[in-house]
Amino acid sequence: MKHLRTVEDVMTHSVISVDRETAFKDIVETLRMWNVSALPVLSEDGRVAGVVSEADLLLKAQGTDTAHGTTAGQLMTRPAVTVTKDDTIPAAARLMARGHLKRLPVVDGDGRPVGLVSRGDLLKIYLRPDEDIGAEIRELIMYQPIPRGSAEVYVHVANGIVYLNGSLPDPTMEDVVVRAAGTVPGVVDVKTDFIVPAAA
């Protein structure tokens, strides 16, 4: 499986959007037709100006829309929270969590949409085979600043959980190895059982 590291690796490349003048009913129909919960709203020059979501529309249904909006431009949330295709998957996940968002528009350097990334897309990294994760961790550990003569690191991965054991020459080396393993896409947790010399 391809290493999934950036938004581009997991995003949907097709973009369903509306413009500022799209009417309320047409927004609802577009959401239903494409089975999505939010849509980017594009300005006249094709940049993402905001996002209109089911939550925005429900304010109208609840009678709490004090602005009395009837078009996407009036109902949308702005400024839009967006990511670029080169952003990392963890960075996109943090943005979603912080804003309680289900999906993010992916934009190019000019702010024009090139795709969409959802929570489900970001979770694809956890579908990596354990064998792939283990192989990448072993390769990564080879480049860590650990004295080779007195270190033995064994790696086993099961269901995304990494088990590291063996022997290390210095207790501080354990943190180095654990941090390295934790950076590999698809890792759920890292557990260790190293033999290390007692601190003096």
N, C-alpha and C positions, 0 to 999 in steps of 0.2 A: 504494500500500500504506500502511496506517495506520502512523504512527510508533510503533515498539515501544520503549518506554522503561522501563516498570515491569513488575513481576511479573504484575499483572492483565492486561496486554496479551498475555501468552503462556501463562498457566497453564491447566490443565485445571480446569473448574469443578465437575465431578463428583468426589465424594470417596468412595473405597472404604475403609472402616475396620473395625476390630474393637474389641470391648471387652476389659476386663481378664480376663474369665472365659473368653474364647474358647479352646477346646482346641487343642492342638498340631496335630492332624490337620486341624481346621477351618481353621486359619491356612494350612497348606500348600495345602489345596483352594482357598481364596480367592485366594492368590497365583497358583495355576495358572489358575484360571478367568478372572481379569482380566489375566493376563500382566504382572504387576508384580513388582518385586523387594523391595518393602517396603510396610508398611501402618501408618498412624497407629493408635495405641491410645488409645481415648477413656475418660476417667473417667466417673463416674456423672452428672456435671453437663454432659457433652458437650465438655469441654475436652481438648486433646491432652496426654496424660500421658506418652507415649513413642512409640517407633517399633519395630516388630518387623520384622526383615529376614531375607532368606535367610541372611545371615551369622550372625545370632543362632540360627537353627534348625539350621544346620550344626554348631554347637558340640554340639548334642544328637546329631546323626548321627555325629560324630567321637568321641563318648564323653567330651568335655572339658567338659561342662556341670556344673560342680561344685555349682551351686545346685539341680540336679535339677528345673528348671522344667518345668511341663507346660501352663501357660496363658500367654496373651499378656502379662498383667501381670507374670508371673515371668520371662519370656524377653526382654522388651523392653529396648531401650537408652533410658536416661533421664538427664537431662532431654532432651526432644526438641529437635532443632535445627529452628527454624521461621522463616518469613519472613511479612511481611504483604503484602497486595496492592499497597501503595504503595511497597514497597522497589524500588530500581532493579535492573535486570537485572545490571549489574556487581557490585552488592553481593551478590545471590543467588549469582552465579557464584563469588565469593570464598569465601562460606560453604561451598559445595559442595566447592571445591578444598581448603579447609583441613581439612574433615572427611572427605575422600574419599567423598563421598555422591553417590548417583545421582539422588536426588529429595528434595524438601523439602515438608512440609505447609505450606500457606498458611493463616494464621489471621487472625481478626478481632481487634479490640481486647480482647475477653474471652478470647482463646485458643481459640475454637471454630473448627473447620476450615471453610474456604470453598472450598478447591481444593487442587491439587497442582501442583508445577512440577518438571520433570525437566531433565536436561542437554540433551536434545534440544529441549525448549521454549526454553531460553535461547539456543540456536544459531539460532533463527528470525530473529533480527535480521540475520543475514548473508544472508538471502534478499531483502533490500531491493534494488530495482532501482538500478543505478548512477546513472540519471538522477535519481531521488529524492534520493539521497545528495548528488550534485553540487548540486542546486537548494538543498538545506538549507544546505550549506556556503557557497554564494555569499551567501545571505541572512544567514547568521551573520557572515560576514566584513564585511559592510556596517556592522555595529554595533561593530566592534572599533576601539580608539583609534589609528587610522592616519591620518596626514595625507593627505587625498584627492588633493591636487594633484600629489603626487610619487610616488604609489603605483599600481601596476597589478598585480592579482592574477588569474591565470587558473587555472581549476579544471578538471581532467579526472579522471574516475573510471573505472577498468577493473577488474572483478572485485573490487570493494570496496577496491582500492588507490587512494588519492588522490594525484594528481600536481599540485603547485602550482608555478607559475613566473610570471615577470614581473619587476617591479622594486619595491624597497622603499627608502624614504629612510634607513633606519637598520637596522643588523644586528640590533638587539634586537627589531625588529618581526617578524622571522621566527619567533621563539619564540611570540609572541602568536598569529600566524596558524596555526601548526602545532598549538598546544594547542586552539584553537577547533575546527579541523577534526577533531581526534582525539576530541572529545566527541560527535560525531554518531553515532547508532546505525547499525551496519552497516559502519563503517570498519574495514578490516583493517590498514592501514598508511598512513603519510603520507610521501611523498617530495617533496623540494623542489629547485628549480633557479632560485633568485632571483638577480637582479643587485642587489647592494647596494654602497654606497660603502665604500671601504677605511677601516678604523679609523684615526683620526688618531694 
